[in-house]
Amino acid sequence: MLTISIIIFAYLLGSISSAILICRLLGLPDPRSQGSNNPGATNVLRISNKATAAAVLLFDVLKGMIPVWGAYKLGVEPLHLGFIAIAACLGHMYPIFFNFKGGKAVATAFGALAPISWIMALALILTWGAVVKYSRYSSLAAIVTITLAPLYTYLIKPLYTNSVTMLSLLILFRHRDNIIRLLQGKESKI
C-alpha cells in the first residue's frame, strides 16, 4: 500500500509543470505554444533566459528526486523505486493538471536517478554536457545519456539496473520524434 501511495504522489508531483507555472508567473508565453512547444527547461531557455530555465530545471529535477529519495528512505525495494520514478516522469509527460500535455521528463528522470549515487549523478551530468558541447543538440545529449544510464548503474550499483533500464526505455520512447528529426537533420540546436 505504501508503494502505491508513493506512486500516486509521484505522478501528481510530476504533473505540476514548473515550465508552464513559472512562465505564467513571469508573464512569458506558454512554452507549449512557443519554441519547440515542449514545457521543459531547454525550451524555456529558448523563449526566455538562463535564470528562468535554471528555475524550471531545478523544480523538474526535484519532481523526480523527492518521491524516489523519500521512498528509498522508507525502505521501498529497488524495482518499486523504478515504478515510482516512472510515475514521476509520466506525470511530467502527461500532466493531469495541464490537459496531459507535458514535456520529455529528462530533468525529472535525472532527479530520480541522481539519488543512486553522487558518482551516478556526476556521470550523467558529464555525459549530457559533453554531448551538448560537441553536438549542440539537447535532445541528442538526453538520448545518449539515458541510453548509457543503465550501464552506469550496472557499474556503480547493479541492484538498480532493472529499474533504471525501465526508466531509460520510457525516456527514449518519449524522444522518438527527436530521434527521427536527428536522423533527418531537422532537429533544432540549442
Phi, psi and omega per residue, in radians:
M1 nan -0.634 3.128
L2 -1.059 -0.817 -3.112
T3 -1.085 -0.744 3.139
I4 -1.106 -0.721 3.108
S5 -1.082 -0.723 -3.141
I6 -1.223 -0.627 3.088
I7 -1.075 -0.775 3.113
I8 -1.106 -0.797 3.097
F9 -1.028 -0.765 -3.119
A10 -1.082 -0.748 3.118
Y11 -1.105 -0.798 -3.122
L12 -1.141 -0.708 3.079
L13 -1.126 -0.753 3.095
G14 -1.079 -0.480 -3.118
S15 -1.306 -0.161 3.101
I16 -1.434 1.852 -3.066
S17 -1.455 1.776 -3.139
S18 -1.131 -0.591 3.140
A19 -1.081 -0.829 -3.119
I20 -1.175 -0.812 -3.091
L21 -1.145 -0.760 3.139
I22 -1.164 -0.711 3.096
C23 -1.098 -0.728 3.093
R24 -1.079 -0.814 -3.110
L25 -1.042 -0.631 -3.110
L26 -1.626 0.060 3.124
G27 1.262 0.441 3.119
L28 -1.600 2.834 3.108
P29 -1.152 2.718 3.086
D30 -1.110 2.154 -3.098
P31 -1.140 -0.242 3.086
R32 -1.352 -0.174 -3.129
S33 -2.147 0.180 -3.131
Q34 -2.322 2.768 3.080
G35 1.015 -2.127 -3.141
S36 -1.507 0.012 -3.107
N37 1.143 0.384 -3.113
N38 -1.945 2.172 3.128
P39 -1.419 1.313 3.121
G40 -2.480 3.037 -3.050
A41 -1.072 -0.696 -3.116
T42 -1.105 -0.759 3.137
N43 -1.229 -0.635 3.084
V44 -1.095 -0.633 3.062
L45 -1.080 -0.700 3.134
R46 -1.098 -0.645 -3.029
I47 -1.758 -0.071 -3.135
S48 -2.461 -1.914 -3.078
N49 -2.612 3.054 -3.068
K50 -1.120 -0.692 -3.108
A51 -1.115 -0.752 3.130
T52 -1.147 -0.774 3.109
A53 -1.089 -0.673 3.125
A54 -1.125 -0.672 3.098
A55 -1.119 -0.756 3.096
V56 -1.084 -0.797 3.140
L57 -1.012 -0.834 -3.124
L58 -1.038 -0.855 -3.133
F59 -1.122 -0.672 3.125
D60 -1.167 -0.661 3.076
V61 -1.105 -0.782 -3.123
L62 -1.100 -0.527 3.120
K63 -1.088 -0.560 3.087
G64 -1.519 -0.638 -3.049
M65 -1.250 -0.785 -3.040
I66 -1.026 -0.920 -3.116
P67 -1.193 -0.649 -3.115
V68 -1.230 -0.817 3.137
W69 -1.108 -0.748 3.111
G70 -1.072 -0.770 3.125
A71 -1.130 -0.696 3.089
Y72 -1.038 -0.790 3.141
K73 -1.135 -0.479 3.111
L74 -1.498 0.019 3.067
G75 1.489 0.352 3.108
V76 -1.180 2.405 -3.064
E77 -1.201 2.715 -3.021
P78 -0.944 -0.774 -3.113
L79 -1.104 -0.687 3.122
H80 -1.208 -0.523 3.035
L81 -1.060 -0.638 3.074
G82 -1.081 -0.718 3.115
F83 -1.151 -0.638 3.108
I84 -1.151 -0.772 3.099
A85 -1.068 -0.751 3.122
I86 -1.102 -0.705 3.131
A87 -1.076 -0.756 3.119
A88 -1.092 -0.739 3.137
C89 -1.199 -0.681 3.080
L90 -1.110 -0.619 3.056
G91 -1.075 -0.730 3.114
H92 -1.177 -0.708 -3.111
M93 -1.265 -0.707 -3.058
Y94 -2.277 1.221 -3.033
P95 -1.256 2.196 3.141
I96 -1.093 -0.508 -3.102
F97 -1.437 -0.158 -3.064
F98 -2.330 0.799 3.054
N99 0.984 0.524 3.071
F100 1.064 0.447 3.120
K101 -1.984 1.680 -3.070
G102 -2.157 -2.846 -3.053
G103 -1.717 -2.799 -3.054
K104 -1.599 -0.247 3.047
A105 1.243 0.413 3.138
V106 -1.157 -0.849 -3.133
A107 -1.160 -0.656 3.112
T108 -1.142 -0.706 3.080
A109 -1.119 -0.723 3.091
F110 -1.034 -0.771 3.119
G111 -1.044 -0.648 3.115
A112 -1.253 -0.561 -3.106
L113 -1.484 -0.525 -3.044
A114 -0.982 -0.654 -3.124
P115 -1.152 -0.207 3.115
I116 -0.989 -0.825 3.032
S117 -3.034 2.732 3.116
W118 -1.158 -0.508 3.094
I119 -1.154 -0.719 3.097
M120 -1.062 -0.856 3.139
A121 -1.017 -0.782 3.135
L122 -1.108 -0.743 3.125
A123 -1.069 -0.724 3.130
L124 -1.150 -0.777 3.141
I125 -1.111 -0.783 -3.123
L126 -1.138 -0.690 3.119
T127 -1.110 -0.878 -3.138
W128 -1.035 -0.817 -3.112
G129 -1.081 -0.729 -3.130
A130 -1.142 -0.744 -3.126
V131 -1.169 -0.731 3.109
V132 -1.108 -0.752 -3.109
K133 -1.041 -0.748 -3.060
Y134 -1.556 -0.403 -3.088
S135 -1.913 -0.498 -3.047
R136 1.196 0.310 3.090
Y137 -1.934 1.980 3.083
S138 -1.130 -0.709 -3.116
S139 -1.125 -0.732 3.110
L140 -1.103 -0.706 3.114
A141 -1.070 -0.742 3.115
A142 -1.125 -0.754 -3.111
I143 -1.118 -0.817 3.139
V144 -1.125 -0.796 -3.098
T145 -1.096 -0.818 -3.095
I146 -1.243 -0.463 3.071
T147 -1.221 -0.633 3.132
L148 -1.438 -0.276 -3.088
A149 -0.964 -0.769 3.104
P150 -1.094 -0.638 3.092
L151 -1.129 -0.812 3.091
Y152 -1.005 -0.756 -3.130
T153 -1.100 -0.771 3.133
Y154 -1.036 -0.679 -3.122
L155 -1.336 -0.510 -3.036
I156 -1.707 -0.912 3.134
K157 -2.508 1.460 -3.026
P158 -0.985 -0.426 -3.138
L159 -0.975 -0.496 -3.060
Y160 -1.742 0.111 -3.060
T161 -1.032 -0.786 -3.122
N162 -1.111 -0.745 3.130
S163 -1.090 -0.765 -3.122
V164 -1.197 -0.633 3.111
T165 -1.089 -0.747 3.102
M166 -1.043 -0.805 -3.132
L167 -1.119 -0.719 3.135
S168 -1.074 -0.735 3.127
L169 -1.099 -0.675 3.099
L170 -1.093 -0.808 -3.120
I171 -1.150 -0.702 3.085
L172 -1.088 -0.735 3.106
F173 -1.030 -0.735 -3.126
R174 -1.173 -0.365 -3.138
H175 -1.689 0.231 -3.065
R176 -1.029 -0.677 3.105
D177 -1.169 -0.664 3.096
N178 -1.112 -0.694 3.137
I179 -1.079 -0.763 3.124
I180 -1.099 -0.801 3.135
R181 -1.122 -0.642 3.085
L182 -1.098 -0.768 -3.139
L183 -1.154 -0.529 3.129
Q184 -1.528 -0.107 -3.103
G185 1.283 0.454 -3.079
K186 -1.949 0.072 -3.079
E187 -1.342 2.493 3.118
S188 -1.355 2.438 3.073
K189 -1.554 2.899 3.075
I190 -1.246 nan nan
